[in-house]
Amino acid sequence: MAPESSVPPKLDGRNYNYWKARMAGYLEALNPFAWEVTDKAMGVMDEDQTKWNARAKNAMFDAIS
C-alpha cells in the first residue's frame, strides 16, 4: 500500500475493533515505526520516532474527521 495513493480507513462510529485492525495495518504499511509509536507508550523518542509519531497522528486525525 503506497501512502501517496491511499487514505486511512474512516471511523464511522460502528465496529471499532474492525476499524482498529484496519488502522493498524494502514499505519504499519506507512512504516513499522508509525504503528509502534501509537501502540505503546514511548519515553524519549529519537528523530525517526518523532517523525513517524507525527505521521501517525496525521493519519489518525484524517481517519476520525
C-alpha positions in Angstrom: 0.0 0.0 0.0 1.6 3.2 -1.1 0.8 6.1 1.3 0.5 8.6 -1.5 -2.3 6.7 -3.2 -4.2 5.5 -0.1 -6.3 7.1 2.6 -6.7 5.8 6.1 -9.8 3.8 6.9 -12.6 6.1 8.2 -14.0 5.6 11.7 -17.8 5.9 11.3 -18.7 5.1 14.9 -19.5 1.5 14.2 -17.4 -1.6 14.7 -14.4 0.0 16.4 -12.5 -3.3 16.6 -12.7 -3.8 12.8 -11.5 -0.1 12.3 -8.7 -0.5 14.8 -7.3 -3.6 13.0 -7.5 -1.8 9.6 -5.9 1.3 11.0 -3.1 -0.7 12.5 -2.5 -2.3 9.0 -2.6 1.1 7.4 0.0 2.6 9.8 2.3 -0.4 9.5 2.2 0.0 5.8 3.3 3.5 6.2 6.2 2.4 8.3 6.5 0.0 11.3 7.5 3.0 13.5 4.2 4.6 12.7 2.3 1.8 14.4 4.9 1.3 17.1 4.5 4.9 18.4 0.8 4.5 18.6 0.7 1.0 20.1 2.9 1.6 23.2 4.0 4.4 25.4 7.3 5.9 24.3 9.7 7.7 26.5 12.2 10.0 24.9 11.9 9.5 21.1 14.6 9.7 18.6 14.3 11.8 15.4 12.8 8.9 13.3 10.2 8.0 16.0 9.2 11.7 16.3 8.7 11.9 12.5 6.6 8.7 12.5 4.6 9.8 15.5 3.6 13.0 13.6 2.7 11.0 10.5 0.6 8.5 12.6 -1.2 11.4 14.4 -2.0 13.0 11.0 -3.4 9.7 9.7 -5.5 9.2 12.9 -6.9 12.8 12.6 -7.8 12.1 9.0 -9.5 8.9 9.9 -11.7 10.3 12.6 -12.6 13.6 11.0 
